[in-house]
Every structure is written in structure tokens, then in C-alpha cells.
Amino acid sequence: MGLLLFIVRFIRTFSSIIASITECLKGGKFQWNEGAQKSFELIKKKVTEAPVLILPDFNKLFEVDCDASGLGIGAVLSQEGKPIAFFSEKLNESRRKYSTYDKEFYAIIRALDHWSHYLLPNEFLLHSDHEALNTMEVQVLGFEVLKELYKNGPDFGNVWKSCSKGSFNHFLVQKGFLFKNNRLCIPQSSLRRAIIQEVHGGRICQITKSHSKNISLYTPLPVPKAPWEDINLDFVLGLPRTQRNKDSIMVVVDRFSKMAHFVPCNKTTDASHIANLYFREIVKLPGVPKTITSDRDSKFISHFWRTLGRKLAVYGLNPIGPLELAPLPVTKHFSGDAEERAKEIKKLHEQIQGRILKKKEKYSKQANKYRKPAAFKEGDLVWIHLRKELFPSKRSSKLMPRADGPFRVLQRIGENAYKIELPGDYEVSATFNVSDLSPYYEDQEDQVDLGASLRQPGETDTGVFNKPNLV
């Protein structure tokens, strides 16, 4: 019997097999019976067979199968269906009186405790054939488990050793926990993934938390080559009404020289009237631009260009030539150095363009220092940030959700814009800047539960374990 204790981990359900023999040893009189003889023959067979066990691989997922019977409990630690070790235990008289639920539960507790050195730092699958264990009462542990994960963790192991004598590179150990700049460090584990899932995965959290402005890289517009070739068009709305019945301002800014024109208008003015206003107040000064950048939708810009084209007698995308559109000067006086002056101005424009490029490169580098690139694919689900100016009815209260969705991405437009599949009740353009989008994290039921990672079998709080369970 003593020799068998050295090879018990190689024999599956050893305690249940040996139970008949140990019963013969109880009491004053030794009585060998048929059950003991069968157990003895089975043990001889098990001992003479070559055990087929594999060595554990800590880069792979561990699996634990637990079971219980009227005499004992057993468990198997395996990876990819191949056993690593066996565990079994004979139940004493008091534990034999346990209910089936308690016996199965006791088998899980003993197996996890016995193989804690394999299972504690990693995720593992827990299998049980008892349906009642799909829902177990558990007790909250807190973050005490982190103290055991720092020493041998791949991310904080070396830092933990360096902090044994004091603070190290902004890291500090207090009451067994590792901090960096007063922020708790959480090593790689199921607990860390559970916290991330809890914070980012829930629908309520995703639609109510503030929208991050650093979700995408800063992408500047191309630098113009000359004044008033590329302009920005925007509006200042909601101003007090003037004596001329104007309550808004149309702002036109040249992206090259930064020169600006301010034209009074009305909030209800449509695209056609804005184009007429632009033609009357702006075109007569710097001329017609090549591009117009505005945050208005594509319908507005389309009507604007169409109306402006009619004003300029342009009815197609490509006019016959510039001669029909430009009035010829009628004068008898000409400057002989006009060609030299044109070259000087062109050279000056090139120098200005170069300086603007350098400034933009410097600003982009600083702006992207704390930003992350956001690249959505066609078919991805995203949240739309409900900006007040774009969705006033959906942001009328501070307690209303800050995002809506999820909606599907239909197409990528340029470097930082996406076309989104919107429902019919949305009266806005389906094209959104990437800064107004955020990824949708699916709240799957089989994801790791935060409470499940912080609890152990006990008496309070309830957590759900699916079968197989991801711990």
C-alpha cells in the first residue's frame, strides 16, 4: 500500500479503486472479500500498464475534468485531450453523506487546490458533468490574487524584483501591490482581460462614456500652392438678430494666406442662396477657388457648386476654356517687368508653402504622440458619437447616451472618413469622420465575467459559470 502512494497520480480514480481494500483494514478483524479481490486485480493491472502522460506546456490552455461518486472524487489535468496528471481522494464517512451537488462541488475545490501551481497564473477550462454547478454561489476575493502574479509575470516580473529594495523608475510597491505613478499595475491574466471586458464591453458603458478624441491619427489637409485656391467655408449660428434681420455669419478662410472674410447671413439660408451670397461678396475679390472644405453634407456642397457654376456660365464639368470666363483688360499701359514680378511671387508662394509644410509636420508629430490609428473594415460594427451640433434632439439632456448604434461600416472614404449604414430615421449624411466613430465591443455571454475572476466558492454573491467554464 505504501508503494502505491508514490504512483497514485499516474492512476485514474485510484481512491475509488482502492476503497474496497481499505475497508478491509478497518476494525479489529481482517476479512478479505470478493470486492477487495477485484480491486487488487485491477490495481495490479493498472500498475503494470505503462502510463501515457505528457509534460505540461504553460503556453497552452489547461483543462480540468472533475467527477464524484459515492466512495470518492477524481480529476484529470490535461491539455489538448492528453492527460498530464490524475488526482483522486477517498471520501470519509461524513463526506459520503454529502448531497450529489456538494460532492461534485468538493471535487472541483480539491482539484483546483491540488493543481493551483499549474492553474493560478493562467486561464483554464473547468469541466463538470453536474448541471447544477452551472450556477454556483461565490465569494468576492478582491485583488489579493494580484500579489501572487507579480513575481513570475512576463510584464512585471523584472520590475517587481527591482522594486524589492525601493522605488524603481516610477514604480513602487505598497502593501504588496505594484504601482506606477499612483496607478495600480495589473499583470497579464484572466482578471486583466475581465476588467477590460467589463469597462469596454458592456453596451451601457459604450454608449454613455465620454468619447475619446485620440482614437485616430491627426490627418492635415493638403497644403495649397497659392492664395485663394483652397478655402474653408463655415458658419457661426445662433447670434442675436441685427437691424438688417441677420442672425448668422458665413466665414470664408483662405487656407494659404489665412485671410478671412465675414459675411452676414441667416440661419435658414439654403445652399443656393449661400452660393449667390458667395458669388456677390467673395468671387469679386479673390476669384473662384479650386476646392471648398466644409463640414456641411454632400447635398449642400453639391447645390452650392451647381448654383455657383450657373452664375459663372459653367454648365458642364469642363468649360470650353478660361478665355470665355475671364474678362480681358482694356488698357494702353503695360508693365515691362511683369514676368519678373510673376516669378518673384511664384517663388514667394513656394517658400510659404514649404514653411507651412514644416509647421504641419511638426504639429502632426506632436498631435499623434498620444493618438492611435483607427482603421475600420467593411462590415465592422461601430458606435456613432452624437455631437450636439449634429444631433441636437439626441443630446438635449446631459443624462442621454453619448453614442448610438452599433451601425455597420459600408465603405472607407479617403484616409479618415467612413460611410455608415444608417436607419431611415436619420436625416444626416451617412459619411462620418473617424473621430466620430468608436469600435463596438460585442458583449458576449461566454466572455470572462469580472466577478467570476474575483471570486472563490463560498456563500455570497452569484456568478454564472458556463460549461465548459472559462476561469
Secondary structure, DSSP 8 states (H G I E B T S, - for coil): -TGGGGSGGGSTTHHHHHHHHHHHTSSSS----HHHHHHHHHHHHHHHS--------TTS-EEEEEEE-SSEEEEEEEETTEEEEEEEEE--HHHHTS-HHHHHHHHHHHHHHHTHHHHTTS-EEEEES-GGGGEEEEEE--STTHHHHTTT-TTTHHHHHHGGGS-BTTEEEETTEEEETTEE---SSHHHHHHHHHHHTSHHHHHHS---TTSS--------SSTTSEEEEEEE-S----TTS--EEEEEEETTT--EEEEEE-TT--HHHHHHHHIIIIITTT---SEEE-SS-HHHHHHHHHHHHHHTT--SSS-S-GGGTS-----S---TTHHHHHHHHHHHHHHHHHHHHHHHHHHHHHHGGG-------TT-EEEEE--TTT-TGGGSSTTS-SEEEEEEEEEEETTTEEEE---TT--S-SEEEGGGEEE-----TTS--HHHHSEEEEEEEEEE--SSEE-
